[in-house]
Amino acid sequence: MEYKYIIASIVYSFIGIIILVISFVIIEKITPENLWKKILDEQNVALAILAAAFMIAVSIIISSAIHG
């Protein structure tokens, strides 16, 4: 009985991570610059903070959608 809830939590976690990655890839494609390159190669801290805030916001939206 408890295994059903554990498996559901794991499945929803993976679905949330997949949706988060897909949304970041979409944002990466529609921006004129390569965000990942700017963050890693040019050490753009402001852009890294912006990307982190985006990921946190999308994560909150995904978790709200999953948990109702």
mmCIF file of the C-alpha atoms, coordinates in Angstrom:
data_MODEL
# 
_entry.id   MODEL 
# 
loop_
_atom_site.group_PDB 
_atom_site.id 
_atom_site.type_symbol 
_atom_site.label_atom_id 
_atom_site.label_alt_id 
_atom_site.label_comp_id 
_atom_site.label_asym_id 
_atom_site.label_entity_id 
_atom_site.label_seq_id 
_atom_site.pdbx_PDB_ins_code 
_atom_site.Cartn_x 
_atom_site.Cartn_y 
_atom_site.Cartn_z 
_atom_site.occupancy 
_atom_site.B_iso_or_equiv 
_atom_site.pdbx_formal_charge 
_atom_site.auth_seq_id 
_atom_site.auth_comp_id 
_atom_site.auth_asym_id 
_atom_site.auth_atom_id 
_atom_site.pdbx_PDB_model_num 
ATOM 1  C CA . MET A 1 1  ? 0.000  0.000  0.000   1.00 0.00 ? 1  MET A CA 1 
ATOM 2  C CA . GLU A 1 2  ? 2.767  2.495  0.859   1.00 0.00 ? 2  GLU A CA 1 
ATOM 3  C CA . TYR A 1 3  ? 4.760  1.504  -2.205  1.00 0.00 ? 3  TYR A CA 1 
ATOM 4  C CA . LYS A 1 4  ? 2.095  2.984  -4.449  1.00 0.00 ? 4  LYS A CA 1 
ATOM 5  C CA . TYR A 1 5  ? 2.668  6.461  -2.997  1.00 0.00 ? 5  TYR A CA 1 
ATOM 6  C CA . ILE A 1 6  ? 6.452  6.139  -3.171  1.00 0.00 ? 6  ILE A CA 1 
ATOM 7  C CA . ILE A 1 7  ? 6.344  5.046  -6.801  1.00 0.00 ? 7  ILE A CA 1 
ATOM 8  C CA . ALA A 1 8  ? 3.905  7.863  -7.632  1.00 0.00 ? 8  ALA A CA 1 
ATOM 9  C CA . SER A 1 9  ? 6.232  10.398 -5.992  1.00 0.00 ? 9  SER A CA 1 
ATOM 10 C CA . ILE A 1 10 ? 9.220  9.114  -7.958  1.00 0.00 ? 10 ILE A CA 1 
ATOM 11 C CA . VAL A 1 11 ? 7.298  9.154  -11.245 1.00 0.00 ? 11 VAL A CA 1 
ATOM 12 C CA . TYR A 1 12 ? 6.003  12.684 -10.636 1.00 0.00 ? 12 TYR A CA 1 
ATOM 13 C CA . SER A 1 13 ? 9.521  13.817 -9.705  1.00 0.00 ? 13 SER A CA 1 
ATOM 14 C CA . PHE A 1 14 ? 10.933 12.509 -12.976 1.00 0.00 ? 14 PHE A CA 1 
ATOM 15 C CA . ILE A 1 15 ? 8.079  14.074 -14.941 1.00 0.00 ? 15 ILE A CA 1 
ATOM 16 C CA . GLY A 1 16 ? 8.744  17.408 -13.214 1.00 0.00 ? 16 GLY A CA 1 
ATOM 17 C CA . ILE A 1 17 ? 12.462 17.242 -13.973 1.00 0.00 ? 17 ILE A CA 1 
ATOM 18 C CA . ILE A 1 18 ? 11.784 16.398 -17.610 1.00 0.00 ? 18 ILE A CA 1 
ATOM 19 C CA . ILE A 1 19 ? 9.351  19.312 -17.946 1.00 0.00 ? 19 ILE A CA 1 
ATOM 20 C CA . LEU A 1 20 ? 11.891 21.639 -16.312 1.00 0.00 ? 20 LEU A CA 1 
ATOM 21 C CA . VAL A 1 21 ? 14.663 20.585 -18.698 1.00 0.00 ? 21 VAL A CA 1 
ATOM 22 C CA . ILE A 1 22 ? 12.373 20.907 -21.717 1.00 0.00 ? 22 ILE A CA 1 
ATOM 23 C CA . SER A 1 23 ? 11.304 24.406 -20.649 1.00 0.00 ? 23 SER A CA 1 
ATOM 24 C CA . PHE A 1 24 ? 14.948 25.475 -20.209 1.00 0.00 ? 24 PHE A CA 1 
ATOM 25 C CA . VAL A 1 25 ? 15.806 24.129 -23.663 1.00 0.00 ? 25 VAL A CA 1 
ATOM 26 C CA . ILE A 1 26 ? 12.882 26.072 -25.144 1.00 0.00 ? 26 ILE A CA 1 
ATOM 27 C CA . ILE A 1 27 ? 14.061 29.277 -23.459 1.00 0.00 ? 27 ILE A CA 1 
ATOM 28 C CA . GLU A 1 28 ? 17.588 28.540 -24.686 1.00 0.00 ? 28 GLU A CA 1 
ATOM 29 C CA . LYS A 1 29 ? 16.313 28.230 -28.275 1.00 0.00 ? 29 LYS A CA 1 
ATOM 30 C CA . ILE A 1 30 ? 14.241 31.428 -28.312 1.00 0.00 ? 30 ILE A CA 1 
ATOM 31 C CA . THR A 1 31 ? 16.902 33.707 -26.827 1.00 0.00 ? 31 THR A CA 1 
ATOM 32 C CA . PRO A 1 32 ? 19.287 35.356 -29.280 1.00 0.00 ? 32 PRO A CA 1 
ATOM 33 C CA . GLU A 1 33 ? 22.411 34.400 -27.310 1.00 0.00 ? 33 GLU A CA 1 
ATOM 34 C CA . ASN A 1 34 ? 23.570 31.004 -26.083 1.00 0.00 ? 34 ASN A CA 1 
ATOM 35 C CA . LEU A 1 35 ? 22.781 31.262 -22.359 1.00 0.00 ? 35 LEU A CA 1 
ATOM 36 C CA . TRP A 1 36 ? 24.728 28.185 -21.300 1.00 0.00 ? 36 TRP A CA 1 
ATOM 37 C CA . LYS A 1 37 ? 27.877 29.388 -23.113 1.00 0.00 ? 37 LYS A CA 1 
ATOM 38 C CA . LYS A 1 38 ? 27.605 32.857 -21.581 1.00 0.00 ? 38 LYS A CA 1 
ATOM 39 C CA . ILE A 1 39 ? 27.197 31.408 -18.091 1.00 0.00 ? 39 ILE A CA 1 
ATOM 40 C CA . LEU A 1 40 ? 30.077 28.943 -18.339 1.00 0.00 ? 40 LEU A CA 1 
ATOM 41 C CA . ASP A 1 41 ? 32.594 30.610 -20.641 1.00 0.00 ? 41 ASP A CA 1 
ATOM 42 C CA . GLU A 1 42 ? 32.079 34.277 -19.832 1.00 0.00 ? 42 GLU A CA 1 
ATOM 43 C CA . GLN A 1 43 ? 31.230 33.711 -16.136 1.00 0.00 ? 43 GLN A CA 1 
ATOM 44 C CA . ASN A 1 44 ? 28.118 35.902 -16.391 1.00 0.00 ? 44 ASN A CA 1 
ATOM 45 C CA . VAL A 1 45 ? 26.816 35.782 -12.808 1.00 0.00 ? 45 VAL A CA 1 
ATOM 46 C CA . ALA A 1 46 ? 23.749 37.917 -13.494 1.00 0.00 ? 46 ALA A CA 1 
ATOM 47 C CA . LEU A 1 47 ? 22.623 35.566 -16.244 1.00 0.00 ? 47 LEU A CA 1 
ATOM 48 C CA . ALA A 1 48 ? 23.239 32.559 -13.990 1.00 0.00 ? 48 ALA A CA 1 
ATOM 49 C CA . ILE A 1 49 ? 21.049 34.129 -11.296 1.00 0.00 ? 49 ILE A CA 1 
ATOM 50 C CA . LEU A 1 50 ? 18.360 34.833 -13.896 1.00 0.00 ? 50 LEU A CA 1 
ATOM 51 C CA . ALA A 1 51 ? 18.479 31.202 -15.109 1.00 0.00 ? 51 ALA A CA 1 
ATOM 52 C CA . ALA A 1 52 ? 18.284 29.942 -11.527 1.00 0.00 ? 52 ALA A CA 1 
ATOM 53 C CA . ALA A 1 53 ? 15.283 32.169 -10.808 1.00 0.00 ? 53 ALA A CA 1 
ATOM 54 C CA . PHE A 1 54 ? 13.604 30.847 -13.960 1.00 0.00 ? 54 PHE A CA 1 
ATOM 55 C CA . MET A 1 55 ? 14.214 27.254 -12.875 1.00 0.00 ? 55 MET A CA 1 
ATOM 56 C CA . ILE A 1 56 ? 12.874 27.917 -9.380  1.00 0.00 ? 56 ILE A CA 1 
ATOM 57 C CA . ALA A 1 57 ? 9.762  29.608 -10.774 1.00 0.00 ? 57 ALA A CA 1 
ATOM 58 C CA . VAL A 1 58 ? 9.058  26.779 -13.218 1.00 0.00 ? 58 VAL A CA 1 
ATOM 59 C CA . SER A 1 59 ? 9.692  24.232 -10.459 1.00 0.00 ? 59 SER A CA 1 
ATOM 60 C CA . ILE A 1 60 ? 7.125  25.910 -8.223  1.00 0.00 ? 60 ILE A CA 1 
ATOM 61 C CA . ILE A 1 61 ? 4.597  25.923 -11.054 1.00 0.00 ? 61 ILE A CA 1 
ATOM 62 C CA . ILE A 1 62 ? 5.246  22.241 -11.844 1.00 0.00 ? 62 ILE A CA 1 
ATOM 63 C CA . SER A 1 63 ? 4.997  21.177 -8.212  1.00 0.00 ? 63 SER A CA 1 
ATOM 64 C CA . SER A 1 64 ? 1.734  23.104 -7.814  1.00 0.00 ? 64 SER A CA 1 
ATOM 65 C CA . ALA A 1 65 ? 0.330  21.433 -10.915 1.00 0.00 ? 65 ALA A CA 1 
ATOM 66 C CA . ILE A 1 66 ? 1.360  17.962 -9.738  1.00 0.00 ? 66 ILE A CA 1 
ATOM 67 C CA . HIS A 1 67 ? 0.141  18.297 -6.162  1.00 0.00 ? 67 HIS A CA 1 
ATOM 68 C CA . GLY A 1 68 ? -3.036 20.117 -7.035  1.00 0.00 ? 68 GLY A CA 1 
# 
